[in-house]
Amino acid sequence: QVQLVESGGGLVQAGGSLTLSCAASARTFNYHMGWFRQAPGKEREFVAYISKWTGVSTYYADSVKGRFTISRDNAKSMVYLQMNNLKPEDTAIYYCAADARDSGSYYWNLHKYGYWGQGTQVTVSS
C-alpha cells in the first residue's frame, strides 16, 4: 500500500511554468506512475505516464506533448511533472496515481491505477 501527496500547484500566468511533485509513503520504484487532471465539469483525464523501475517509457496526452515532462526519483520516492508554456485550458486539479501491477498497458486508463493522491490545484490565467 502506498500513499501519495501532491504539491506544487498554484496560480500562474499563461506561458509560465510549474513543477508538480508527488511524494510517496513507500518506495515507488516498482510502481507505474501517472498524472491525471480534472477540470470543473469534466471527467478526469490522462496527462502523463512513466514506467516502473527506471522509467524508460514515458507517454503523454497529445494536449501536453512537448510542454510537460514526467520524471521520477526512486531514491526519494518522488515523481514530478514539469509543466512549461502553460495555457488556460491546463487549469485543473492534478492527481498523481500509482499502479503496482507488472504490465504498463492501458496507462491512459484511470481505472488501471489503484492508488491516488488528493490532488493539487493548477490555475492558469490568460
N, CA, C and O atoms as CSV, one atom per row, in Angstrom:
chain,resi,resn,atom,element,x,y,z
A,1,GLN,N,N,0.847,-1.178,0.000
A,1,GLN,CA,C,0.000,0.000,0.000
A,1,GLN,C,C,0.887,1.234,0.000
A,1,GLN,O,O,1.897,1.281,0.703
A,2,VAL,N,N,0.512,2.222,-0.781
A,2,VAL,CA,C,1.292,3.449,-0.860
A,2,VAL,C,C,0.345,4.629,-0.791
A,2,VAL,O,O,-0.742,4.598,-1.369
A,3,GLN,N,N,0.757,5.665,-0.087
A,3,GLN,CA,C,0.003,6.918,-0.029
A,3,GLN,C,C,0.746,7.968,-0.833
A,3,GLN,O,O,1.974,8.036,-0.801
A,4,LEU,N,N,-0.006,8.782,-1.552
A,4,LEU,CA,C,0.562,9.774,-2.444
A,4,LEU,C,C,0.113,11.166,-2.034
A,4,LEU,O,O,-1.053,11.372,-1.698
A,5,VAL,N,N,1.031,12.120,-2.062
A,5,VAL,CA,C,0.709,13.503,-1.724
A,5,VAL,C,C,1.296,14.415,-2.789
A,5,VAL,O,O,2.510,14.455,-2.992
A,6,GLU,N,N,0.420,15.148,-3.467
A,6,GLU,CA,C,0.868,16.089,-4.490
A,6,GLU,C,C,1.120,17.462,-3.882
A,6,GLU,O,O,0.533,17.831,-2.864
A,7,SER,N,N,2.001,18.202,-4.527
A,7,SER,CA,C,2.269,19.581,-4.141
A,7,SER,C,C,2.792,20.334,-5.349
A,7,SER,O,O,3.112,19.737,-6.377
A,8,GLY,N,N,2.876,21.646,-5.218
A,8,GLY,CA,C,3.461,22.455,-6.275
A,8,GLY,C,C,2.472,23.193,-7.143
A,8,GLY,O,O,2.869,23.963,-8.017
A,9,GLY,N,N,1.182,22.970,-6.918
A,9,GLY,CA,C,0.197,23.688,-7.696
A,9,GLY,C,C,0.138,25.159,-7.312
A,9,GLY,O,O,0.747,25.588,-6.332
A,10,GLY,N,N,-0.606,25.920,-8.101
A,10,GLY,CA,C,-0.741,27.335,-7.798
A,10,GLY,C,C,-1.328,28.097,-8.957
A,10,GLY,O,O,-1.857,27.515,-9.904
A,11,LEU,N,N,-1.228,29.413,-8.871
A,11,LEU,CA,C,-1.728,30.306,-9.907
A,11,LEU,C,C,-0.552,30.813,-10.730
A,11,LEU,O,O,0.443,31.287,-10.180
A,12,VAL,N,N,-0.671,30.709,-12.044
A,12,VAL,CA,C,0.406,31.141,-12.927
A,12,VAL,C,C,-0.213,31.765,-14.168
A,12,VAL,O,O,-1.319,31.406,-14.572
A,13,GLN,N,N,0.505,32.692,-14.761
A,13,GLN,CA,C,0.033,33.309,-15.998
A,13,GLN,C,C,0.296,32.396,-17.185
A,13,GLN,O,O,1.201,31.562,-17.157
A,14,ALA,N,N,-0.497,32.565,-18.215
A,14,ALA,CA,C,-0.288,31.795,-19.436
A,14,ALA,C,C,1.142,32.002,-19.925
A,14,ALA,O,O,1.672,33.113,-19.906
A,15,GLY,N,N,1.745,30.906,-20.363
A,15,GLY,CA,C,3.131,30.936,-20.797
A,15,GLY,C,C,4.117,30.616,-19.690
A,15,GLY,O,O,5.300,30.405,-19.954
A,16,GLY,N,N,3.649,30.578,-18.469
A,16,GLY,CA,C,4.517,30.298,-17.336
A,16,GLY,C,C,4.746,28.822,-17.118
A,16,GLY,O,O,4.304,27.981,-17.901
A,17,SER,N,N,5.451,28.520,-16.028
A,17,SER,CA,C,5.820,27.138,-15.722
A,17,SER,C,C,5.522,26.803,-14.273
A,17,SER,O,O,5.522,27.670,-13.399
A,18,LEU,N,N,5.269,25.529,-14.042
A,18,LEU,CA,C,5.123,24.985,-12.698
A,18,LEU,C,C,5.695,23.582,-12.693
A,18,LEU,O,O,5.701,22.891,-13.712
A,19,THR,N,N,6.176,23.172,-11.527
A,19,THR,CA,C,6.594,21.790,-11.353
A,19,THR,C,C,5.781,21.177,-10.220
A,19,THR,O,O,5.831,21.640,-9.080
A,20,LEU,N,N,5.042,20.145,-10.545
A,20,LEU,CA,C,4.280,19.414,-9.547
A,20,LEU,C,C,5.123,18.278,-9.005
A,20,LEU,O,O,5.901,17.662,-9.733
A,21,SER,N,N,4.962,18.008,-7.727
A,21,SER,CA,C,5.662,16.904,-7.085
A,21,SER,C,C,4.667,15.937,-6.485
A,21,SER,O,O,3.589,16.327,-6.036
A,22,CYS,N,N,5.038,14.685,-6.483
A,22,CYS,CA,C,4.220,13.633,-5.873
A,22,CYS,C,C,5.127,12.839,-4.940
A,22,CYS,O,O,6.055,12.160,-5.381
A,23,ALA,N,N,4.845,12.935,-3.659
A,23,ALA,CA,C,5.628,12.223,-2.655
A,23,ALA,C,C,4.891,10.960,-2.238
A,23,ALA,O,O,3.698,10.991,-1.936
A,24,ALA,N,N,5.613,9.857,-2.225
A,24,ALA,CA,C,5.016,8.580,-1.874
A,24,ALA,C,C,5.476,8.139,-0.489
A,24,ALA,O,O,6.588,8.445,-0.057
A,25,SER,N,N,4.600,7.418,0.192
A,25,SER,CA,C,4.910,6.964,1.546
A,25,SER,C,C,5.767,5.709,1.551
A,25,SER,O,O,6.308,5.318,2.586
A,26,ALA,N,N,5.887,5.085,0.393
A,26,ALA,CA,C,6.688,3.873,0.272
A,26,ALA,C,C,7.559,3.975,-0.968
A,26,ALA,O,O,7.375,4.856,-1.808
A,27,ARG,N,N,8.503,3.064,-1.065
A,27,ARG,CA,C,9.370,3.082,-2.237
A,27,ARG,C,C,8.536,2.832,-3.488
A,27,ARG,O,O,7.698,1.930,-3.519
A,28,THR,N,N,8.770,3.624,-4.499
A,28,THR,CA,C,7.902,3.601,-5.675
A,28,THR,C,C,8.564,2.996,-6.904
A,28,THR,O,O,7.990,3.029,-7.992
A,29,PHE,N,N,9.754,2.448,-6.748
A,29,PHE,CA,C,10.476,2.001,-7.943
A,29,PHE,C,C,9.730,0.908,-8.695
A,29,PHE,O,O,9.922,0.741,-9.900
A,30,ASN,N,N,8.879,0.162,-7.992
A,30,ASN,CA,C,8.143,-0.926,-8.644
A,30,ASN,C,C,6.694,-0.563,-8.932
A,30,ASN,O,O,5.844,-1.445,-9.058
A,31,TYR,N,N,6.406,0.740,-9.036
A,31,TYR,CA,C,5.078,1.201,-9.396
A,31,TYR,C,C,5.134,1.950,-10.721
A,31,TYR,O,O,6.031,2.761,-10.951
A,32,HIS,N,N,4.175,1.672,-11.578
A,32,HIS,CA,C,3.935,2.553,-12.709
A,32,HIS,C,C,3.268,3.805,-12.137
A,32,HIS,O,O,2.425,3.709,-11.245
A,33,MET,N,N,3.643,4.969,-12.646
A,33,MET,CA,C,3.122,6.223,-12.113
A,33,MET,C,C,2.481,7.050,-13.215
A,33,MET,O,O,2.951,7.081,-14.352
A,34,GLY,N,N,1.402,7.716,-12.850
A,34,GLY,CA,C,0.720,8.561,-13.819
A,34,GLY,C,C,0.277,9.875,-13.199
A,34,GLY,O,O,0.112,9.989,-11.984
A,35,TRP,N,N,0.088,10.865,-14.065
A,35,TRP,CA,C,-0.541,12.122,-13.685
A,35,TRP,C,C,-1.840,12.252,-14.478
A,35,TRP,O,O,-1.883,12.010,-15.684
A,36,PHE,N,N,-2.874,12.634,-13.779
A,36,PHE,CA,C,-4.175,12.894,-14.390
A,36,PHE,C,C,-4.634,14.278,-13.958
A,36,PHE,O,O,-4.079,14.856,-13.023
A,37,ARG,N,N,-5.643,14.810,-14.635
A,37,ARG,CA,C,-6.195,16.094,-14.231
A,37,ARG,C,C,-7.695,16.107,-14.439
A,37,ARG,O,O,-8.235,15.368,-15.262
A,38,GLN,N,N,-8.354,16.958,-13.677
A,38,GLN,CA,C,-9.796,17.093,-13.790
A,38,GLN,C,C,-10.187,18.547,-13.682
A,38,GLN,O,O,-9.977,19.190,-12.654
A,39,ALA,N,N,-10.756,19.056,-14.753
A,39,ALA,CA,C,-11.250,20.428,-14.792
A,39,ALA,C,C,-12.710,20.443,-14.336
A,39,ALA,O,O,-13.389,19.418,-14.400
A,40,PRO,N,N,-13.198,21.601,-13.875
A,40,PRO,CA,C,-14.582,21.681,-13.410
A,40,PRO,C,C,-15.567,21.241,-14.480
A,40,PRO,O,O,-15.515,21.705,-15.619
A,41,GLY,N,N,-16.459,20.347,-14.103
A,41,GLY,CA,C,-17.474,19.885,-15.030
A,41,GLY,C,C,-17.003,18.879,-16.054
A,41,GLY,O,O,-17.763,18.494,-16.942
A,42,LYS,N,N,-15.761,18.448,-15.944
A,42,LYS,CA,C,-15.211,17.495,-16.913
A,42,LYS,C,C,-14.749,16.232,-16.214
A,42,LYS,O,O,-14.565,16.201,-14.997
A,43,GLU,N,N,-14.566,15.193,-17.010
A,43,GLU,CA,C,-14.071,13.939,-16.465
A,43,GLU,C,C,-12.560,14.014,-16.227
A,43,GLU,O,O,-11.852,14.815,-16.837
A,44,ARG,N,N,-12.102,13.165,-15.332
A,44,ARG,CA,C,-10.668,13.085,-15.091
A,44,ARG,C,C,-9.992,12.523,-16.332
A,44,ARG,O,O,-10.457,11.539,-16.907
A,45,GLU,N,N,-8.890,13.151,-16.744
A,45,GLU,CA,C,-8.223,12.731,-17.968
A,45,GLU,C,C,-6.735,12.487,-17.754
A,45,GLU,O,O,-6.095,13.062,-16.874
A,46,PHE,N,N,-6.226,11.616,-18.594
A,46,PHE,CA,C,-4.810,11.252,-18.558
A,46,PHE,C,C,-3.954,12.429,-18.996
A,46,PHE,O,O,-4.311,13.162,-19.918
A,47,VAL,N,N,-2.808,12.603,-18.316
A,47,VAL,CA,C,-1.851,13.641,-18.678
A,47,VAL,C,C,-0.499,13.032,-19.062
A,47,VAL,O,O,0.028,13.304,-20.141
A,48,ALA,N,N,0.057,12.206,-18.168
A,48,ALA,CA,C,1.397,11.667,-18.416
A,48,ALA,C,C,1.581,10.362,-17.644
A,48,ALA,O,O,0.919,10.111,-16.637
A,49,TYR,N,N,2.500,9.541,-18.147
A,49,TYR,CA,C,2.800,8.233,-17.557
A,49,TYR,C,C,4.298,7.989,-17.604
A,49,TYR,O,O,4.990,8.388,-18.541
A,50,ILE,N,N,4.784,7.307,-16.542
A,50,ILE,CA,C,6.180,6.868,-16.534
A,50,ILE,C,C,6.213,5.439,-16.011
A,50,ILE,O,O,5.549,5.114,-15.027
A,51,SER,N,N,6.987,4.592,-16.673
A,51,SER,CA,C,7.010,3.176,-16.333
A,51,SER,C,C,7.779,2.922,-15.037
A,51,SER,O,O,8.539,3.762,-14.554
A,52,LYS,N,N,7.549,1.736,-14.503
A,52,LYS,CA,C,8.193,1.360,-13.242
A,52,LYS,C,C,9.689,1.158,-13.440
A,52,LYS,O,O,10.195,1.202,-14.561
A,53,TRP,N,N,10.381,0.936,-12.332
A,53,TRP,CA,C,11.823,0.742,-12.327
A,53,TRP,C,C,12.536,1.997,-12.853
A,53,TRP,O,O,12.516,3.028,-12.180
A,54,THR,N,N,13.142,1.941,-13.993
A,54,THR,CA,C,13.981,3.049,-14.460
A,54,THR,C,C,13.208,4.162,-15.149
A,54,THR,O,O,13.780,5.206,-15.465
A,55,GLY,N,N,11.915,3.956,-15.387
A,55,GLY,CA,C,11.148,4.995,-16.066
A,55,GLY,C,C,11.540,5.163,-17.522
A,55,GLY,O,O,11.469,6.266,-18.063
A,56,VAL,N,N,11.946,4.093,-18.147
A,56,VAL,CA,C,12.434,4.175,-19.521
A,56,VAL,C,C,11.322,4.573,-20.491
A,56,VAL,O,O,11.596,5.153,-21.541
A,57,SER,N,N,10.095,4.271,-20.153
A,57,SER,CA,C,8.972,4.604,-21.032
A,57,SER,C,C,8.151,5.731,-20.430
A,57,SER,O,O,7.762,5.690,-19.262
A,58,THR,N,N,7.896,6.738,-21.254
A,58,THR,CA,C,7.015,7.834,-20.864
A,58,THR,C,C,6.030,8.089,-21.999
A,58,THR,O,O,6.370,7.964,-23.175
A,59,TYR,N,N,4.823,8.443,-21.630
A,59,TYR,CA,C,3.792,8.762,-22.605
A,59,TYR,C,C,3.024,9.993,-22.121
A,59,TYR,O,O,2.902,10.250,-20.924
A,60,TYR,N,N,2.514,10.739,-23.093
A,60,TYR,CA,C,1.822,11.986,-22.774
A,60,TYR,C,C,0.532,12.102,-23.572
A,60,TYR,O,O,0.405,11.560,-24.669
A,61,ALA,N,N,-0.408,12.816,-22.996
A,61,ALA,CA,C,-1.592,13.192,-23.756
A,61,ALA,C,C,-1.168,14.151,-24.863
A,61,ALA,O,O,-0.235,14.935,-24.687
A,62,ASP,N,N,-1.844,14.090,-25.985
A,62,ASP,CA,C,-1.499,14.952,-27.110
A,62,ASP,C,C,-1.547,16.423,-26.716
A,62,ASP,O,O,-0.761,17.228,-27.217
A,63,SER,N,N,-2.460,16.775,-25.828
A,63,SER,CA,C,-2.647,18.178,-25.456
A,63,SER,C,C,-1.471,18.761,-24.678
A,63,SER,O,O,-1.337,19.981,-24.586
A,64,VAL,N,N,-0.615,17.900,-24.115
A,64,VAL,CA,C,0.507,18.398,-23.314
A,64,VAL,C,C,1.862,18.000,-23.891
A,64,VAL,O,O,2.904,18.421,-23.390
A,65,LYS,N,N,1.845,17.193,-24.938
A,65,LYS,CA,C,3.090,16.710,-25.516
A,65,LYS,C,C,3.955,17.874,-25.961
A,65,LYS,O,O,3.483,18.792,-26.632
A,66,GLY,N,N,5.230,17.829,-25.582
A,66,GLY,CA,C,6.158,18.901,-25.928
A,66,GLY,C,C,6.198,20.018,-24.911
A,66,GLY,O,O,7.102,20.852,-24.949
A,67,ARG,N,N,5.240,20.055,-24.001
A,67,ARG,CA,C,5.209,21.092,-22.973
A,67,ARG,C,C,5.429,20.542,-21.567
A,67,ARG,O,O,6.011,21.217,-20.719
A,68,PHE,N,N,4.961,19.310,-21.318
A,68,PHE,CA,C,5.068,18.692,-19.996
A,68,PHE,C,C,6.107,17.571,-20.032
A,68,PHE,O,O,6.295,16.911,-21.055
A,69,THR,N,N,6.773,17.371,-18.901
A,69,THR,CA,C,7.738,16.282,-18.765
A,69,THR,C,C,7.538,15.580,-17.430
A,69,THR,O,O,7.548,16.211,-16.373
A,70,ILE,N,N,7.358,14.277,-17.493
A,70,ILE,CA,C,7.236,13.482,-16.270
A,70,ILE,C,C,8.581,12.833,-15.969
A,70,ILE,O,O,9.295,12.404,-16.876
A,71,SER,N,N,8.913,12.768,-14.694
A,71,SER,CA,C,10.166,12.135,-14.289
A,71,SER,C,C,9.987,11.515,-12.911
A,71,SER,O,O,9.009,11.787,-12.214
A,72,ARG,N,N,10.941,10.681,-12.532
A,72,ARG,CA,C,10.856,10.036,-11.228
A,72,ARG,C,C,12.227,9.967,-10.575
A,72,ARG,O,O,13.248,9.866,-11.255
A,73,ASP,N,N,12.239,10.021,-9.266
A,73,ASP,CA,C,13.454,9.852,-8.479
A,73,ASP,C,C,13.156,8.752,-7.470
A,73,ASP,O,O,12.596,9.009,-6.404
A,74,ASN,N,N,13.528,7.546,-7.808
A,74,ASN,CA,C,13.180,6.400,-6.961
A,74,ASN,C,C,13.847,6.474,-5.590
A,74,ASN,O,O,13.279,6.017,-4.598
A,75,ALA,N,N,15.021,7.034,-5.532
A,75,ALA,CA,C,15.727,7.133,-4.248
A,75,ALA,C,C,14.956,7.997,-3.258
A,75,ALA,O,O,15.021,7.784,-2.047
A,76,LYS,N,N,14.227,8.972,-3.788
A,76,LYS,CA,C,13.445,9.877,-2.938
A,76,LYS,C,C,11.960,9.519,-2.920
A,76,LYS,O,O,11.172,10.167,-2.231
A,77,SER,N,N,11.582,8.495,-3.672
A,77,SER,CA,C,10.167,8.107,-3.790
A,77,SER,C,C,9.324,9.287,-4.260
A,77,SER,O,O,8.269,9.582,-3.699
A,78,MET,N,N,9.810,9.948,-5.295
A,78,MET,CA,C,9.159,11.142,-5.815
A,78,MET,C,C,8.895,10.986,-7.315
A,78,MET,O,O,9.653,10.343,-8.041
A,79,VAL,N,N,7.806,11.590,-7.741
A,79,VAL,CA,C,7.503,11.709,-9.162
A,79,VAL,C,C,7.193,13.182,-9.427
A,79,VAL,O,O,6.575,13.855,-8.601
A,80,TYR,N,N,7.627,13.671,-10.583
A,80,TYR,CA,C,7.476,15.089,-10.878
A,80,TYR,C,C,6.751,15.272,-12.219
A,80,TYR,O,O,6.767,14.401,-13.088
A,81,LEU,N,N,6.130,16.420,-12.343
A,81,LEU,CA,C,5.555,16.825,-13.614
A,81,LEU,C,C,5.976,18.262,-13.863
A,81,LEU,O,O,5.456,19.195,-13.251
A,82,GLN,N,N,6.926,18.422,-14.771
A,82,GLN,CA,C,7.374,19.752,-15.165
A,82,GLN,C,C,6.438,20.260,-16.249
A,82,GLN,O,O,6.282,19.620,-17.288
A,83,MET,N,N,5.817,21.405,-16.013
A,83,MET,CA,C,4.841,21.958,-16.946
A,83,MET,C,C,5.324,23.308,-17.454
A,83,MET,O,O,5.487,24.248,-16.676
A,84,ASN,N,N,5.550,23.402,-18.745
A,84,ASN,CA,C,6.018,24.640,-19.369
A,84,ASN,C,C,4.967,25.162,-20.342
A,84,ASN,O,O,4.077,24.435,-20.784
A,85,ASN,N,N,5.100,26.438,-20.656
A,85,ASN,CA,C,4.190,27.075,-21.615
A,85,ASN,C,C,2.737,26.762,-21.270
A,85,ASN,O,O,1.971,26.303,-22.117
A,86,LEU,N,N,2.381,27.009,-20.050
A,86,LEU,CA,C,1.041,26.674,-19.579
A,86,LEU,C,C,-0.017,27.512,-20.273
A,86,LEU,O,O,0.207,28.673,-20.616
A,87,LYS,N,N,-1.175,26.896,-20.472
A,87,LYS,CA,C,-2.296,27.536,-21.143
A,87,LYS,C,C,-3.508,27.547,-20.211
A,87,LYS,O,O,-3.596,26.714,-19.308
A,88,PRO,N,N,-4.430,28.465,-20.414
A,88,PRO,CA,C,-5.625,28.488,-19.555
A,88,PRO,C,C,-6.357,27.146,-19.530
A,88,PRO,O,O,-6.943,26.774,-18.513
A,89,GLU,N,N,-6.321,26.428,-20.640
A,89,GLU,CA,C,-7.010,25.129,-20.681
A,89,GLU,C,C,-6.302,24.048,-19.869
A,89,GLU,O,O,-6.821,22.940,-19.736
A,90,ASP,N,N,-5.131,24.352,-19.327
A,90,ASP,CA,C,-4.458,23.418,-18.419
A,90,ASP,C,C,-4.989,23.543,-16.990
A,90,ASP,O,O,-4.622,22.754,-16.119
A,91,THR,N,N,-5.846,24.525,-16.751
A,91,THR,CA,C,-6.415,24.712,-15.425
A,91,THR,C,C,-7.211,23.487,-15.000
A,91,THR,O,O,-8.130,23.059,-15.698
A,92,ALA,N,N,-6.849,22.926,-13.848
A,92,ALA,CA,C,-7.495,21.701,-13.365
A,92,ALA,C,C,-6.894,21.324,-12.016
A,92,ALA,O,O,-5.911,21.913,-11.566
A,93,ILE,N,N,-7.501,20.339,-11.392
A,93,ILE,CA,C,-6.866,19.680,-10.252
A,93,ILE,C,C,-6.029,18.537,-10.825
A,93,ILE,O,O,-6.521,17.733,-11.617
A,94,TYR,N,N,-4.782,18.476,-10.425
A,94,TYR,CA,C,-3.861,17.469,-10.933
A,94,TYR,C,C,-3.650,16.389,-9.869
A,94,TYR,O,O,-3.395,16.675,-8.700
A,95,TYR,N,N,-3.766,15.139,-10.320
A,95,TYR,CA,C,-3.664,13.994,-9.426
A,95,TYR,C,C,-2.509,13.092,-9.835
A,95,TYR,O,O,-2.264,12.852,-11.018
A,96,CYS,N,N,-1.819,12.611,-8.836
A,96,CYS,CA,C,-0.787,11.600,-9.012
A,96,CYS,C,C,-1.416,10.234,-8.745
A,96,CYS,O,O,-2.263,10.102,-7.862
A,97,ALA,N,N,-1.006,9.225,-9.499
A,97,ALA,CA,C,-1.576,7.896,-9.338
A,97,ALA,C,C,-0.496,6.834,-9.490
A,97,ALA,O,O,0.495,7.038,-10.191
A,98,ALA,N,N,-0.695,5.702,-8.828
A,98,ALA,CA,C,0.286,4.616,-8.862
A,98,ALA,C,C,-0.395,3.281,-9.131
A,98,ALA,O,O,-1.515,3.028,-8.685
A,99,ASP,N,N,0.314,2.438,-9.872
A,99,ASP,CA,C,-0.172,1.099,-10.191
A,99,ASP,C,C,0.932,0.098,-9.911
A,99,ASP,O,O,2.039,0.228,-10.435
A,100,ALA,N,N,0.638,-0.908,-9.080
A,100,ALA,CA,C,1.658,-1.872,-8.666
A,100,ALA,C,C,1.746,-3.087,-9.576
A,100,ALA,O,O,2.627,-3.925,-9.381
A,101,ARG,N,N,0.871,-3.213,-10.554
A,101,ARG,CA,C,0.880,-4.409,-11.386
A,101,ARG,C,C,2.048,-4.402,-12.373
A,101,ARG,O,O,2.663,-3.366,-12.624
A,102,ASP,N,N,2.334,-5.566,-12.919
A,102,ASP,CA,C,3.508,-5.703,-13.774
A,102,ASP,C,C,3.360,-4.974,-15.102
A,102,ASP,O,O,4.307,-4.345,-15.574
A,103,SER,N,N,2.186,-5.053,-15.702
A,103,SER,CA,C,2.009,-4.528,-17.049
A,103,SER,C,C,1.822,-3.019,-17.051
A,103,SER,O,O,1.178,-2.448,-16.171
A,104,GLY,N,N,2.402,-2.393,-18.063
A,104,GLY,CA,C,2.205,-0.972,-18.251
A,104,GLY,C,C,1.124,-0.656,-19.263
A,104,GLY,O,O,0.954,0.493,-19.673
A,105,SER,N,N,0.406,-1.672,-19.656
A,105,SER,CA,C,-0.659,-1.470,-20.643
A,105,SER,C,C,-1.768,-0.591,-20.065
A,105,SER,O,O,-1.951,-0.490,-18.852
A,106,TYR,N,N,-2.498,0.041,-20.987
A,106,TYR,CA,C,-3.648,0.871,-20.618
A,106,TYR,C,C,-3.253,1.969,-19.640
A,106,TYR,O,O,-4.005,2.294,-18.720
A,107,TYR,N,N,-2.082,2.531,-19.843
A,107,TYR,CA,C,-1.569,3.549,-18.941
A,107,TYR,C,C,-2.456,4.801,-18.926
A,107,TYR,O,O,-2.435,5.572,-17.966
A,108,TRP,N,N,-3.226,4.992,-19.985
A,108,TRP,CA,C,-4.090,6.166,-20.087
A,108,TRP,C,C,-5.402,5.993,-19.338
A,108,TRP,O,O,-6.162,6.949,-19.185
A,109,ASN,N,N,-5.667,4.793,-18.875
A,109,ASN,CA,C,-6.940,4.479,-18.238
A,109,ASN,C,C,-6.841,4.671,-16.725
A,109,ASN,O,O,-6.039,4.010,-16.065
A,110,LEU,N,N,-7.643,5.560,-16.187
A,110,LEU,CA,C,-7.534,5.856,-14.772
A,110,LEU,C,C,-7.877,4.641,-13.913
A,110,LEU,O,O,-7.448,4.553,-12.762
A,111,HIS,N,N,-8.640,3.716,-14.459
A,111,HIS,CA,C,-9.022,2.533,-13.677
A,111,HIS,C,C,-7.850,1.564,-13.491
A,111,HIS,O,O,-7.942,0.615,-12.713
A,112,LYS,N,N,-6.779,1.802,-14.190
A,112,LYS,CA,C,-5.581,0.970,-14.032
A,112,LYS,C,C,-4.902,1.221,-12.690
A,112,LYS,O,O,-4.221,0.348,-12.153
A,113,TYR,N,N,-5.096,2.422,-12.160
A,113,TYR,CA,C,-4.333,2.869,-11.007
A,113,TYR,C,C,-5.115,2.640,-9.719
A,113,TYR,O,O,-6.275,3.035,-9.599
A,114,GLY,N,N,-4.464,1.998,-8.766
A,114,GLY,CA,C,-5.143,1.673,-7.517
A,114,GLY,C,C,-4.907,2.669,-6.399
A,114,GLY,O,O,-5.585,2.635,-5.372
A,115,TYR,N,N,-3.954,3.545,-6.599
A,115,TYR,CA,C,-3.598,4.499,-5.546
A,115,TYR,C,C,-3.598,5.909,-6.109
A,115,TYR,O,O,-3.061,6.161,-7.187
A,116,TRP,N,N,-4.207,6.825,-5.367
A,116,TRP,CA,C,-4.357,8.205,-5.818
A,116,TRP,C,C,-4.025,9.178,-4.698
A,116,TRP,O,O,-4.239,8.898,-3.519
A,117,GLY,N,N,-3.494,10.332,-5.102
A,117,GLY,CA,C,-3.321,11.414,-4.159
A,117,GLY,C,C,-4.584,12.251,-4.069
A,117,GLY,O,O,-5.591,11.960,-4.714
A,118,GLN,N,N,-4.512,13.297,-3.254
A,118,GLN,CA,C,-5.685,14.135,-3.035
A,118,GLN,C,C,-5.809,15.249,-4.083
A,118,GLN,O,O,-6.850,15.897,-4.185
A,119,GLY,N,N,-4.762,15.459,-4.844
A,119,GLY,CA,C,-4.793,16.446,-5.912
A,119,GLY,C,C,-4.217,17.792,-5.498
A,119,GLY,O,O,-4.182,18.141,-4.318
A,120,THR,N,N,-3.769,18.532,-6.494
A,120,THR,CA,C,-3.270,19.889,-6.285
A,120,THR,C,C,-3.820,20.777,-7.402
A,120,THR,O,O,-3.820,20.385,-8.569
A,121,GLN,N,N,-4.282,21.958,-7.044
A,121,GLN,CA,C,-4.939,22.851,-7.995
A,121,GLN,C,C,-3.908,23.628,-8.804
A,121,GLN,O,O,-2.971,24.209,-8.258
A,122,VAL,N,N,-4.102,23.624,-10.095
A,122,VAL,CA,C,-3.311,24.451,-11.015
A,122,VAL,C,C,-4.278,25.382,-11.741
A,122,VAL,O,O,-5.236,24.933,-12.371
A,123,THR,N,N,-4.017,26.675,-11.644
A,123,THR,CA,C,-4.855,27.669,-12.306
A,123,THR,C,C,-3.978,28.528,-13.203
A,123,THR,O,O,-3.001,29.119,-12.743
A,124,VAL,N,N,-4.327,28.596,-14.474
A,124,VAL,CA,C,-3.563,29.367,-15.444
A,124,VAL,C,C,-4.431,30.517,-15.927
A,124,VAL,O,O,-5.495,30.310,-16.512
A,125,SER,N,N,-3.966,31.726,-15.676
A,125,SER,CA,C,-4.734,32.903,-16.073
A,125,SER,C,C,-4.287,33.385,-17.442
A,125,SER,O,O,-3.123,33.250,-17.822
A,126,SER,N,N,-5.236,33.950,-18.172
A,126,SER,CA,C,-4.927,34.417,-19.537
A,126,SER,C,C,-4.440,35.854,-19.533
A,126,SER,O,O,-4.137,36.405,-20.591
